[in-house]
Amino acid sequence: MSKNENDNFGGFSNKQWNWKPIGLLEYSPLFVWPFNLFKFLSWFKVTYLSISIRIIVFFLSLATWYFSMPLLERCSEFKLDWILELFIRNLFLMFLVAGSLHLYFYTYKKQGLKLKFDQRDMNRNSRVFAFNNQVLDNMYYSIVYGVTFWTALEVLFFWLYANQYLSMISWSQNTFLFVIIILITPIWHSFHFYWIHRALHWKPLYNKVHSLHHRNVNVGPWSGMSMHPIEIFIYLTSIFIHLIVISNPFHIIYHLQFMIFNAVIAHSGFDGLIVQNKKGLALGRFHHQLHHRHFECNYGNQEMPWDKWFKTFHDGSDNAMAEIRKNRIL
């Protein structure tokens, strides 16, 4: 363990990492037994009653719905005007979130290496990436395929709602269900993400599809949605739950933005944003950073303990990888 400026922010540096958390990684208390009410209330306070990524994405979705949701009557026919509006809006939001994080952390380096997991910068001269540049490669896949599939799914659902092929609830008619769907969305995403991610690590799919994303061993904000188009579609199929669960156009906006910006922020490469010399807003996930480094661990996220149940959980300890390989199902 080495003593440096990172030691003041709940972590330390070693030979493998520029920064890593001091303690072992844990899951949210939602699915941990025996249930601990104190831990749950503490988690709920941090997640929903303070400035967190989940709250920021919620208000961003609310602003999107309020200021740039086309009138549903316009969506009854596939017309270029409203579809193009959605694409331009989503393109702007992608640049707003991924672009701002990249400019702050990587272009202007406002935080230096503080709380950065990997000491290396983005790769600027490698044939592994399109244009021999990691950032340009990541931007290409995030924009050309990420924003396009994101927009296409919004178009599909808004068209279905406009033509009453899907039933729709409203805030005034059923406030309780409206809120419950918002709260359950991250849990459903966690369930869906683990299983599609395990499938993407099946050798044929990995070699042809998922390996493109894993070129990013050292990740940045634009890496989050830098995926093969087949993977982007598979990743976003979480949204199809709304074909079964009665919802509202706001839920579609929130669900898609949660998936996309959760991926962008989780791949930021920094544990958090430092405000007034204190670790403020939590950003990147060391849990997922370990997956990009070691590949065969932490397929899910920390919302549900799927990796713990299937013995693929890397808690950040030195002997975790050996245990995972010992328990691996060949």
MITORMI-305586 format. One record per residue (C-alpha): residue number from 1; residue in three letters; x, y, z. Coordinates in pm, 1 decimal, m for minus. Layout:
BEGIN
    i   aa      east     north        up
  NUM  ALA         X         Y         Z
...
//
This chain:
BEGIN
    i   aa      east     north        up
    1  MET       0.0       0.0       0.0
    2  SER     136.9     339.7     m92.6
    3  LYS      57.6     672.9      61.6
    4  ASN     m43.1     944.3    m184.7
    5  GLU    m310.5    1207.6    m243.4
    6  ASN    m572.4     936.4    m309.2
    7  ASP    m541.8     807.4      46.6
    8  ASN    m756.5    1097.6     166.5
    9  PHE   m1063.5     977.4     m23.3
   10  GLY   m1137.8     634.6     122.5
   11  GLY    m898.7     444.4     m99.4
   12  PHE    m535.8     369.5    m173.1
   13  SER    m294.4     296.5    m456.8
   14  ASN    m103.0     m24.6    m522.3
   15  LYS      81.5    m193.4    m808.3
   16  GLN    m240.9    m279.9    m988.9
   17  TRP    m451.6      29.2    m935.8
   18  ASN    m399.6     402.3    m917.8
   19  TRP    m696.4     408.3    m675.9
   20  LYS    m915.6     139.7    m524.6
   21  PRO   m1153.1     144.3    m227.3
   22  ILE   m1010.4      39.2     107.6
   23  GLY   m1286.2    m201.5     207.4
   24  LEU   m1427.9    m503.1      27.1
   25  LEU   m1707.9    m445.8    m222.5
   26  GLU   m2063.0    m507.2    m104.1
   27  TYR   m2406.9    m533.6    m262.0
   28  SER   m2706.7    m314.6    m193.5
   29  PRO   m2903.8    m447.3     108.5
   30  LEU   m3215.2    m518.4     m97.9
   31  PHE   m3146.2    m889.1    m150.4
   32  VAL   m2912.9    m962.8     138.5
   33  TRP   m3043.2   m1196.5     406.8
   34  PRO   m3098.9   m1150.3     694.9
   35  PHE   m3252.7    m817.7     602.5
   36  ASN   m3087.2    m525.3     778.4
   37  LEU   m3328.1    m232.4     817.6
   38  PHE   m3053.1      10.4     920.2
   39  LYS   m2843.8     m68.0     611.7
   40  PHE   m3152.3     m42.5     391.1
   41  LEU   m3246.2     301.1     527.7
   42  SER   m2887.4     419.3     486.9
   43  TRP   m2879.5     290.3     126.3
   44  PHE   m3219.0     448.0      50.8
   45  LYS   m3105.0     783.3     190.2
   46  VAL   m2787.9     787.1     m21.2
   47  THR   m2965.2     658.4    m333.4
   48  TYR   m3292.2     851.5    m330.3
   49  LEU   m3276.6    1129.2     m70.8
   50  SER   m2948.4    1290.6    m173.0
   51  ILE   m2779.3    1399.9    m492.9
   52  SER   m2703.3    1070.3    m663.0
   53  ILE   m2674.2     949.9   m1021.0
   54  ARG   m3016.8     789.4    m994.6
   55  ILE   m3175.3    1118.1    m886.9
   56  ILE   m2989.2    1316.7   m1152.7
   57  VAL   m3106.0    1076.1   m1426.0
   58  PHE   m3461.4    1095.1   m1291.3
   59  PHE   m3470.8    1475.6   m1314.5
   60  LEU   m3301.2    1468.3   m1652.8
   61  SER   m3573.6    1231.1   m1772.0
   62  LEU   m3839.3    1454.1   m1617.5
   63  ALA   m3700.0    1758.0   m1800.6
   64  THR   m3684.5    1556.6   m2123.5
   65  TRP   m4045.7    1448.1   m2086.0
   66  TYR   m4169.0    1794.1   m1992.4
   67  PHE   m3977.3    2004.3   m2244.9
   68  SER   m3909.1    1779.0   m2544.4
   69  MET   m4166.5    1500.0   m2550.4
   70  PRO   m4360.4    1533.1   m2879.8
   71  LEU   m4737.4    1543.9   m2855.0
   72  LEU   m4852.5    1184.1   m2863.9
   73  GLU   m5093.4    1259.4   m3151.0
   74  ARG   m4793.3    1339.6   m3372.0
   75  CYS   m4650.4     995.5   m3305.3
   76  SER   m4942.5     804.5   m3457.2
   77  GLU   m4758.6     799.1   m3791.8
   78  PHE   m4391.1     747.5   m3863.9
   79  LYS   m4289.5    1090.6   m3986.9
   80  LEU   m3941.0    1231.3   m4017.9
   81  ASP   m4009.4    1555.9   m3827.8
   82  TRP   m4081.6    1415.1   m3481.9
   83  ILE   m3841.6    1121.8   m3525.0
   84  LEU   m3559.3    1360.8   m3615.0
   85  GLU   m3646.5    1575.2   m3313.3
   86  LEU   m3599.1    1274.0   m3087.3
   87  PHE   m3268.0    1181.9   m3249.1
   88  ILE   m3127.5    1534.8   m3216.8
   89  ARG   m3244.9    1555.4   m2854.8
   90  ASN   m3084.5    1222.0   m2767.4
   91  LEU   m2765.1    1317.5   m2947.5
   92  PHE   m2752.2    1637.1   m2742.4
   93  LEU   m2807.9    1443.4   m2418.4
   94  MET   m2533.6    1194.2   m2504.4
   95  PHE   m2288.4    1478.4   m2561.4
   96  LEU   m2414.2    1653.2   m2248.2
   97  VAL   m2343.1    1355.5   m2021.2
   98  ALA   m2059.4    1158.9   m2184.9
   99  GLY   m1901.5    1466.4   m2343.0
  100  SER   m1905.3    1671.7   m2023.7
  101  LEU   m1751.2    1390.9   m1819.2
  102  HIS   m1482.5    1336.3   m2082.1
  103  LEU   m1396.6    1705.8   m2105.6
  104  TYR   m1379.2    1744.7   m1728.1
  105  PHE   m1177.3    1434.2   m1647.3
  106  TYR    m977.7    1359.8   m1962.3
  107  THR    m942.2    1672.4   m2175.9
  108  TYR    m894.3    1937.7   m1907.4
  109  LYS    m798.4    1685.3   m1635.3
  110  LYS    m965.5    1896.3   m1367.6
  111  GLN    m927.0    1619.3   m1111.4
  112  GLY    m591.6    1486.1   m1224.5
  113  LEU    m553.5    1123.9   m1115.0
  114  LYS    m750.6    1165.4    m793.0
  115  LEU    m999.6     877.6    m758.9
  116  LYS    m903.7     743.3   m1104.3
  117  PHE    m895.9     363.6   m1103.5
  118  ASP    m645.8     315.1   m1385.1
  119  GLN    m348.5     546.4   m1409.9
  120  ARG    m334.6     521.6   m1789.6
  121  ASP    m494.2     775.6   m2019.6
  122  MET    m715.8     690.7   m2316.9
  123  ASN    m527.5     519.2   m2599.9
  124  ARG    m448.1     756.8   m2885.9
  125  ASN    m234.5     535.9   m3110.7
  126  SER    m358.9     178.6   m3136.1
  127  ARG    m478.2     m29.1   m3430.2
  128  VAL    m715.2    m204.7   m3191.3
  129  PHE    m951.0      91.9   m3219.7
  130  ALA   m1118.0     252.1   m3519.4
  131  PHE    m931.9     567.3   m3627.1
  132  ASN    m640.6     435.1   m3413.6
  133  ASN    m794.5     637.1   m3131.9
  134  GLN    m990.3     496.6   m2836.8
  135  VAL   m1202.8     805.0   m2776.5
  136  LEU   m1300.2     852.5   m3142.6
  137  ASP   m1374.1     480.2   m3169.1
  138  ASN   m1594.1     491.8   m2858.4
  139  MET   m1773.0     805.7   m2976.9
  140  TYR   m1844.8     645.9   m3313.8
  141  TYR   m2017.7     340.0   m3165.7
  142  SER   m2196.8     539.8   m2894.1
  143  ILE   m2340.7     788.7   m3143.1
  144  VAL   m2393.7     594.4   m3465.1
  145  TYR   m2542.0     288.2   m3296.9
  146  GLY   m2615.9     389.4   m2936.9
  147  VAL   m2815.5     703.9   m3008.4
  148  THR   m2981.7     545.2   m3313.1
  149  PHE   m3109.9     237.4   m3125.8
  150  TRP   m3211.5     453.1   m2829.2
  151  THR   m3416.4     676.5   m3058.4
  152  ALA   m3565.0     384.7   m3253.6
  153  LEU   m3698.7     225.7   m2934.9
  154  GLU   m3854.7     554.2   m2822.0
  155  VAL   m4014.2     590.2   m3165.8
  156  LEU   m4154.9     236.8   m3146.5
  157  PHE   m4309.9     280.4   m2800.6
  158  PHE   m4447.1     629.4   m2864.6
  159  TRP   m4607.6     498.9   m3183.5
  160  LEU   m4761.5     207.6   m2991.9
  161  TYR   m4900.2     443.1   m2725.2
  162  ALA   m5029.4     692.5   m2983.1
  163  ASN   m5221.5     420.6   m3167.3
  164  GLN   m5347.2     267.3   m2840.7
  165  TYR   m5178.0     m64.9   m2910.4
  166  LEU   m5046.9     m35.3   m2555.5
  167  SER   m5254.3      67.9   m2254.9
  168  MET   m5123.1     367.7   m2066.1
  169  ILE   m5143.3     483.9   m1706.1
  170  SER   m5108.6     840.9   m1587.5
  171  TRP   m4976.4    1005.1   m1273.3
  172  SER   m5322.8    1131.3   m1174.6
  173  GLN   m5502.6     801.6   m1234.9
  174  ASN   m5261.8     569.2   m1056.0
  175  THR   m4987.7     755.5    m870.7
  176  PHE   m4882.0     450.7    m668.2
  177  LEU   m4821.1     226.7    m972.3
  178  PHE   m4654.7     514.4   m1156.3
  179  VAL   m4399.3     551.2    m875.0
  180  ILE   m4351.7     176.9    m824.8
  181  ILE   m4254.1     130.3   m1189.7
  182  ILE   m3987.6     399.3   m1150.4
  183  LEU   m3849.1     235.2    m835.1
  184  ILE   m3849.2    m115.8    m982.9
  185  THR   m3682.2     m16.7   m1310.5
  186  PRO   m3323.6     m36.2   m1169.4
  187  ILE   m3398.1    m379.3   m1016.5
  188  TRP   m3537.7    m513.3   m1343.3
  189  HIS   m3236.6    m366.2   m1525.5
  190  SER   m3003.1    m546.1   m1282.1
  191  PHE   m3176.9    m880.7   m1340.4
  192  HIS   m3178.8    m836.6   m1717.1
  193  PHE   m2821.3    m707.3   m1736.5
  194  TYR   m2667.8   m1001.3   m1551.1
  195  TRP   m2823.1   m1263.2   m1774.9
  196  ILE   m2764.9   m1092.2   m2109.5
  197  HIS   m2408.3   m1014.1   m1999.5
  198  ARG   m2340.0   m1377.6   m1912.7
  199  ALA   m2480.1   m1472.9   m2254.9
  200  LEU   m2251.6   m1219.3   m2424.4
  201  HIS   m1954.0   m1395.2   m2264.6
  202  TRP   m2050.5   m1720.9   m2438.6
  203  LYS   m1751.2   m1771.7   m2667.8
  204  PRO   m1926.3   m1737.4   m3009.2
  205  LEU   m2108.0   m1419.5   m2898.9
  206  TYR   m1802.9   m1285.3   m2721.2
  207  ASN   m1573.5   m1328.7   m3021.5
  208  LYS   m1816.0   m1179.6   m3274.1
  209  VAL   m1992.1    m917.1   m3061.5
  210  HIS   m1892.6    m844.6   m2701.2
  211  SER   m1516.3    m837.5   m2760.6
  212  LEU   m1560.7    m495.6   m2923.2
  213  HIS   m1669.2    m348.0   m2591.2
  214  HIS   m1392.0    m529.8   m2404.2
  215  ARG   m1123.1    m363.1   m2611.1
  216  ASN   m1171.2     m95.6   m2347.0
  217  VAL    m967.0    m238.0   m2060.6
  218  ASN    m902.4     116.1   m1940.9
  219  VAL   m1243.1     278.4   m1971.2
  220  GLY   m1375.5     632.6   m2009.4
  221  PRO   m1723.5     790.1   m2034.1
  222  TRP   m1757.3     722.5   m2407.0
  223  SER   m1676.3     353.2   m2345.2
  224  GLY   m2008.3     287.3   m2171.6
  225  MET   m2216.8     263.7   m2489.1
  226  SER   m1930.7     168.5   m2719.2
  227  MET   m2071.1    m167.6   m2824.1
  228  HIS   m2128.9    m375.4   m3132.8
  229  PRO   m2476.1    m289.7   m3273.3
  230  ILE   m2601.8    m639.1   m3185.1
  231  GLU   m2490.2    m589.0   m2824.1
  232  ILE   m2649.1    m246.0   m2802.3
  233  PHE   m2979.9    m393.5   m2916.6
  234  ILE   m2951.7    m684.2   m2669.9
  235  TYR   m2859.6    m444.7   m2387.5
  236  LEU   m3158.8    m220.8   m2456.6
  237  THR   m3410.6    m508.1   m2477.1
  238  SER   m3469.6    m448.2   m2107.5
  239  ILE   m3719.8    m187.7   m2229.3
  240  PHE   m3949.9    m457.0   m2370.2
  241  ILE   m4083.7    m523.6   m2019.7
  242  HIS   m4315.3    m229.4   m2092.4
  243  LEU   m4490.0    m439.9   m2356.2
  244  ILE   m4619.8    m641.3   m2060.9
  245  VAL   m4629.6    m393.2   m1772.6
  246  ILE   m4876.6    m109.7   m1820.8
  247  SER   m4670.3     209.8   m1823.4
  248  ASN   m4644.5     565.5   m1951.6
  249  PRO   m4419.9     741.0   m2208.2
  250  PHE   m4230.5     891.0   m1914.7
  251  HIS   m4133.4     539.7   m1801.5
  252  ILE   m3991.6     470.2   m2148.0
  253  ILE   m3783.4     789.0   m2138.2
  254  TYR   m3661.3     718.1   m1785.3
  255  HIS   m3588.0     349.8   m1845.8
  256  LEU   m3379.8     416.8   m2158.8
  257  GLN   m3193.3     709.1   m2004.2
  258  PHE   m3125.2     504.6   m1692.5
  259  MET   m2970.2     221.8   m1896.6
  260  ILE   m2767.6     450.6   m2121.4
  261  PHE   m2641.6     703.7   m1868.3
  262  ASN   m2584.1     436.4   m1605.6
  263  ALA   m2348.2     270.8   m1855.7
  264  VAL   m2179.2     602.1   m1942.4
  265  ILE   m2124.5     702.7   m1580.0
  266  ALA   m2025.5     354.2   m1461.4
  267  HIS   m1746.5     360.2   m1721.3
  268  SER   m1623.8     709.5   m1631.0
  269  GLY   m1302.8     561.4   m1489.1
  270  PHE   m1327.3     773.2   m1171.7
  271  ASP   m1486.3     665.6    m844.5
  272  GLY   m1634.8    1007.7    m782.3
  273  LEU   m1635.2    1380.6    m831.1
  274  ILE   m1431.4    1577.7    m577.6
  275  VAL   m1610.6    1886.2    m446.5
  276  GLN   m1436.2    2118.0    m198.2
  277  ASN   m1165.1    1857.8    m143.7
  278  LYS   m1418.8    1589.4     m50.0
  279  LYS   m1553.1    1296.6    m248.4
  280  GLY   m1895.6    1414.7    m354.1
  281  LEU   m2101.4    1257.7    m631.3
  282  ALA   m2031.1     885.3    m682.9
  283  LEU   m1953.5     805.0   m1046.3
  284  GLY   m1764.8     501.8   m1174.5
  285  ARG   m1802.1     155.8   m1024.8
  286  PHE   m1488.0     m28.3    m914.6
  287  HIS   m1710.5    m338.5    m925.1
  288  HIS   m1739.8    m306.9   m1304.7
  289  GLN   m1382.9    m181.8   m1345.8
  290  LEU   m1273.0    m521.9   m1212.7
  291  HIS   m1478.0    m688.8   m1485.8
  292  HIS   m1299.0    m491.7   m1756.6
  293  ARG    m964.0    m584.9   m1604.1
  294  HIS   m1031.0    m954.4   m1532.0
  295  PHE   m1319.9   m1036.3   m1774.4
  296  GLU   m1464.8   m1342.7   m1596.5
  297  CYS   m1604.2   m1178.2   m1284.6
  298  ASN   m1870.5    m923.1   m1182.3
  299  TYR   m2101.9    m979.6   m1478.2
  300  GLY   m2386.9    m802.8   m1299.9
  301  ASN   m2399.3    m490.8   m1088.3
  302  GLN   m2429.0    m419.2    m717.0
  303  GLU   m2808.4    m390.6    m713.8
  304  MET   m2861.3    m769.0    m704.1
  305  PRO   m2601.0   m1026.2    m587.4
  306  TRP   m2617.8   m1256.2    m890.0
  307  ASP   m2239.2   m1285.4    m904.5
  308  LYS   m2225.0   m1386.0    m540.2
  309  TRP   m2490.6   m1651.1    m593.9
  310  PHE   m2307.0   m1793.7    m897.3
  311  LYS   m1957.4   m1756.8    m747.2
  312  THR   m1831.2   m1497.6    m996.0
  313  PHE   m1810.9   m1211.0    m747.9
  314  HIS   m1479.9   m1024.1    m722.4
  315  ASP   m1486.6    m824.2    m398.8
  316  GLY   m1159.3    m643.4    m469.5
  317  SER    m946.1    m867.1    m249.8
  318  ASP    m616.2   m1017.4    m366.9
  319  ASN    m736.6   m1378.1    m361.5
  320  ALA   m1082.1   m1319.0    m516.5
  321  MET    m979.3   m1405.8    m872.9
  322  ALA    m825.4   m1736.9    m764.5
  323  GLU   m1150.8   m1830.9    m588.4
  324  ILE   m1356.3   m1738.7    m895.4
  325  ARG   m1142.3   m1955.8   m1123.3
  326  LYS   m1156.7   m2243.2    m875.5
  327  ASN   m1537.6   m2234.7    m870.4
  328  ARG   m1580.3   m2168.3   m1241.3
  329  ILE   m1818.1   m2396.3   m1427.0
  330  LEU   m1630.4   m2514.9   m1737.5
//
